[in-house]
Every structure is written in structure tokens, then in C-alpha cells.
Amino acid sequence: MLSFRKTILFAAVLAGLFLLGALFPHEQIALAQQPTGSVPTVTSTPSGPMVRVDPSLNFIYVYAGPGSFDYPRIGVLLANETAPALGRAKDRDDWIQIRYPGVPGSTGWVYALYVKLSAGAFLPRVDAPPTPTPISTPTINPTLEAAFIGQQTPTRLPTFTPPPPLELPSFNEPTATDASPTRLPAGLLILSLALFGLMGAVISYLRGR
């Protein structure tokens, strides 16, 4: 009788646990299979010709084409920095095309004397890109220019009229024949006045005595 009660009680406990699990379902955790081996790291090294910047230089410029005057600068390469070499410019052996990400076409050009090409590398000939043209070429409308610049009327230069000839007066020196015959010499006149004065002084002296 006692074992029968234990059986009934055990069955009731199992039924209660089953009902409890059915009323409150719990989230099941799915266990994924973990890899047992290590995942290899993919590392790649660039293959093909390479250029290396001369370590004696701080940096060099990268241009959009083979020329520092015809093409703009698009970047720089630091000292001892490397880049994949793609080719040489036709008719311009001193310019090398390199792979340069981040610019249109991902290519650039460097001066060959500033870099060192990997030993035994052969570079194919590459056509140079077209030179860039300015965005807009300023032009002047001739009609608009004429509206602001007045038309200058040509004026005739005055003619040169020479002045009349200058007449200089001339003076004729008197000659000996022009002298009057009755004119006394000045020395004789002065001597006569001196004698008259002397005589007057003598007469005045005698009267005073």
C-alpha cells in the first residue's frame, strides 16, 4: 500500500513538471560547432616590377602624366617608399608610370631619376595621357568691349609755322669826318678851367693882403 502511494506521488510530480514546462517554455540554446583548426592568414606581396624612392630625398611628386609642366601634381611618395611600376612613356624614357590608388585611373607618373627600378625589370611602352585643358577659356566679346572703350577720333597734329626772322638793329660808329670842326677837346677845356681857377685863387690871395 505504501509503495503504491509513492508511485502515485512520483507520477503526480512528473505530471506537474511536464505541465510546468509546457506552460513556461524556455529558449533553447543552439550550440554551433566550433572549428578545431586555425584559420590561415592571407598575406600577399606585390609581384612584378617595383620602384623605390631614393632614400636621400625627403619625398617626390607624383604627376598625372609624364611631365612636370604639362600635367598637374596628384600626390607624393616618401623617401624609400615603393610602388608597382607599370611602364615607361613613349619617347620619354625618364618617366615611369606607377600604380597609385586614390586618383582617377589609380595610376601616376614619377621621374625616373628620383626612383630605383627593381633589378632585371622590363617595362612596356605606355601612351601618355592627353594633357589637361583648362575648364574655361575666358573670351572677350568685341561688342561688349566696344561699349566700354570709347572710339577715339583721330585729330590732326598742328602744322609748324616758322617764326618771322628776327631783325637786329645795327649801329654805325661815328667816323672822324663826322666830328664837328668847332668842337673843343675835353682836355683843353679842363685845362682852361683849371687855369681860371688858379688865377682866381691868386687874385683872391692878393686882395686879402
C-alpha positions as CSV (number, residue, x, y, z in Angstrom):
1,M,0.0,0.0,0.0
2,L,2.9,2.4,0.8
3,S,4.7,1.7,-2.4
4,F,1.5,2.3,-4.4
5,R,1.2,5.8,-2.7
6,K,4.8,6.6,-3.6
7,T,4.2,5.6,-7.2
8,I,1.1,7.8,-7.4
9,L,3.1,10.7,-5.8
10,F,6.0,10.3,-8.2
11,A,3.7,10.2,-11.2
12,A,2.0,13.4,-9.9
13,V,5.3,15.2,-9.6
14,L,6.3,14.2,-13.1
15,A,3.0,15.4,-14.5
16,G,3.3,18.7,-12.7
17,L,6.8,19.2,-14.1
18,F,5.6,18.4,-17.5
19,L,2.7,20.9,-17.2
20,L,5.1,23.5,-15.8
21,G,7.4,23.0,-18.8
22,A,4.5,23.2,-21.2
23,L,3.1,26.4,-19.7
24,F,6.5,28.2,-19.4
25,P,8.7,27.2,-22.4
26,H,12.3,28.3,-22.2
27,E,14.5,29.4,-25.0
28,Q,16.7,26.7,-26.4
29,I,20.4,27.5,-27.0
30,A,21.8,26.1,-30.2
31,L,25.4,25.2,-29.9
32,A,27.4,25.7,-33.1
33,Q,30.2,23.5,-34.0
34,Q,33.5,25.3,-33.2
35,P,36.4,24.9,-35.7
36,T,39.2,22.9,-34.3
37,G,41.9,24.2,-36.6
38,S,43.4,27.8,-37.0
39,V,42.3,29.9,-39.9
40,P,45.2,30.8,-42.1
41,T,46.1,34.5,-42.6
42,V,46.1,35.5,-46.2
43,T,49.2,37.7,-46.9
44,S,50.2,38.8,-50.4
45,T,53.3,40.5,-51.7
46,P,53.2,42.6,-54.8
47,S,54.6,40.9,-57.8
48,G,56.2,42.4,-60.8
49,P,58.5,45.4,-61.3
50,M,58.7,47.9,-58.4
51,V,60.2,51.3,-58.0
52,R,61.7,52.6,-54.7
53,V,62.1,56.3,-53.9
54,D,65.7,57.4,-53.5
55,P,66.3,57.5,-49.7
56,S,68.4,60.6,-50.0
57,L,65.2,62.6,-50.9
58,N,62.5,63.5,-48.4
59,F,59.7,63.0,-51.0
60,I,59.0,63.2,-54.7
61,Y,55.9,64.4,-56.5
62,V,53.5,62.1,-58.5
63,Y,52.1,63.7,-61.6
64,A,49.1,62.9,-63.8
65,G,51.3,62.4,-66.8
66,P,54.9,62.3,-67.9
67,G,55.8,65.9,-67.4
68,S,56.1,68.4,-64.6
69,F,55.0,71.3,-66.7
70,D,52.2,69.8,-68.8
71,Y,50.5,67.8,-66.1
72,P,49.3,68.6,-62.5
73,R,50.6,67.1,-59.3
74,I,48.3,64.4,-57.9
75,G,50.3,63.1,-54.8
76,V,53.7,62.4,-53.3
77,L,55.9,59.4,-52.4
78,L,58.0,59.5,-49.3
79,A,61.7,58.5,-49.1
80,N,62.3,54.8,-49.5
81,E,58.6,54.2,-50.4
82,T,57.8,51.6,-53.1
83,A,55.1,51.4,-55.7
84,P,54.4,48.9,-58.6
85,A,55.8,50.0,-61.9
86,L,53.5,49.7,-64.9
87,G,55.5,51.1,-67.9
88,R,57.6,53.8,-69.5
89,A,56.3,56.7,-71.5
90,K,56.8,56.5,-75.2
91,D,59.6,58.8,-76.4
92,R,60.2,59.8,-72.8
93,D,62.3,57.2,-71.0
94,D,62.8,59.4,-68.0
95,W,59.2,59.0,-66.8
96,I,57.7,55.8,-65.3
97,Q,54.0,55.0,-64.8
98,I,53.2,53.5,-61.4
99,R,50.2,52.2,-59.6
100,Y,48.9,55.0,-57.4
101,P,45.5,54.2,-55.7
102,G,43.1,57.0,-54.8
103,V,43.3,59.0,-58.0
104,P,41.3,58.6,-61.3
105,G,42.6,55.6,-63.0
106,S,44.7,54.6,-60.0
107,T,47.9,55.5,-61.9
108,G,50.5,58.2,-61.7
109,W,53.9,59.1,-63.1
110,V,57.2,59.7,-61.4
111,Y,60.6,61.0,-62.7
112,A,62.9,58.0,-63.3
113,L,66.0,59.7,-61.9
114,Y,64.3,60.0,-58.4
115,V,63.4,56.3,-58.1
116,K,65.2,53.0,-58.4
117,L,63.7,50.2,-60.5
118,S,63.9,46.6,-59.4
119,A,66.8,44.7,-60.9
120,G,66.0,43.0,-64.2
121,A,62.6,44.6,-64.6
122,F,61.3,45.2,-68.1
123,L,58.7,47.9,-68.5
124,P,56.5,48.1,-71.6
125,R,55.9,51.3,-73.5
126,V,52.8,53.2,-72.4
127,D,51.0,56.0,-74.2
128,A,51.0,59.3,-72.3
129,P,47.6,60.6,-71.3
130,P,46.2,63.7,-73.0
131,T,47.3,66.9,-71.5
132,P,44.5,68.5,-69.4
133,T,42.8,71.5,-70.9
134,P,41.6,74.4,-68.7
135,I,38.0,74.3,-67.6
136,S,37.0,77.5,-69.4
137,T,38.9,79.8,-71.6
138,P,38.0,83.5,-71.0
139,T,36.9,85.3,-74.1
140,I,36.0,88.9,-74.6
141,N,33.0,89.9,-76.6
142,P,34.1,92.5,-79.1
143,T,30.7,94.2,-79.0
144,L,30.8,94.4,-75.2
145,E,34.3,95.7,-75.2
146,A,33.5,98.4,-77.7
147,A,30.7,99.6,-75.4
148,F,33.1,100.4,-72.6
149,I,36.1,101.6,-74.6
150,G,35.2,104.8,-76.5
151,Q,36.3,105.3,-80.0
152,Q,39.0,107.9,-80.2
153,T,38.6,110.3,-83.0
154,P,41.9,110.9,-84.7
155,T,43.0,114.5,-84.5
156,R,45.3,116.2,-87.0
157,L,48.5,117.4,-85.5
158,P,49.1,121.2,-85.7
159,T,51.4,122.3,-88.5
160,F,54.6,124.0,-87.6
161,T,54.8,127.6,-88.7
162,P,58.2,129.1,-88.5
163,P,58.5,132.5,-86.8
164,P,59.4,135.6,-88.7
165,P,63.1,136.4,-89.0
166,L,64.4,138.5,-86.1
167,E,65.7,141.9,-87.1
168,L,68.6,143.0,-85.1
169,P,69.3,146.8,-85.0
170,S,72.6,147.9,-86.3
171,F,74.6,150.9,-85.0
172,N,77.0,152.9,-87.2
173,E,80.2,154.0,-85.4
174,P,81.0,157.7,-86.0
175,T,84.0,158.4,-88.1
176,A,86.5,161.2,-87.9
177,T,84.8,163.1,-90.7
178,D,81.5,163.2,-88.7
179,A,83.1,165.3,-85.9
180,S,82.3,168.9,-85.8
181,P,85.2,171.2,-86.5
182,T,84.2,173.7,-83.8
183,R,84.2,171.1,-81.0
184,L,86.9,171.7,-78.4
185,P,88.9,168.8,-77.0
186,A,87.8,167.8,-73.5
187,G,91.4,168.0,-72.2
188,L,91.8,171.6,-73.3
189,L,88.5,172.6,-71.7
190,I,89.5,171.1,-68.4
191,L,93.0,172.7,-68.6
192,S,91.4,176.1,-69.2
193,L,89.0,175.8,-66.3
194,A,92.0,174.8,-64.1
195,L,93.9,177.9,-65.1
196,F,90.9,180.2,-64.5
197,G,90.5,178.7,-61.1
198,L,94.2,179.1,-60.3
199,M,94.1,182.8,-61.4
200,G,91.0,183.4,-59.3
201,A,92.8,181.9,-56.3
202,V,95.8,184.2,-56.8
203,I,93.7,187.3,-57.2
204,S,91.8,186.5,-54.0
205,Y,95.1,186.0,-52.2
206,L,96.5,189.3,-53.3
207,R,93.3,191.2,-52.3
208,G,93.4,189.7,-49.0
209,R,96.9,191.0,-48.3
